[in-house]
């Protein structure tokens, strides 16, 4: 089975899609990573949402921002793959789609991310390079990375 991606503006998300993406983000970023933080941050309204479905189940997600909405460059955030799908390389598909959507929707190739440090090699495989020293974000080591 191939992963199927839906690309949607905030106001085009159904209630069920919004519930599913918030559930996935909470499942991974709050529960799995044991990190108490405010996920609902009033930025979703400004984002393009990338939802990846595997056999009808939301397996992967990211949100994309035009430059100036979050960082001074376009950006990809909340990159997440449900744990039971991580052995299927869905994260790589998600990043390829996310990068492609930024090129098409924003006509940009320069992208900034705030990456969890342990995923550095994953993001490097998509052309990102480290652009900062490690910093803590919600007590999790992160690095800023840029793709030109």
Secondary structure, DSSP 4 states (H G I P E B T S, - for coil): ---EEEEEEGGG--HHHHHHHHHHHIIIIIIITT-------S-GGGSEEEEEEETTEEEEEEEEE-TTTSSSSEEEEEEEE-GGGGGGTHHHHHHHHHHHHHHHHH----EEEEEEGGGHHHHHTTT-EE-S--EEETTEEEEEEEE-
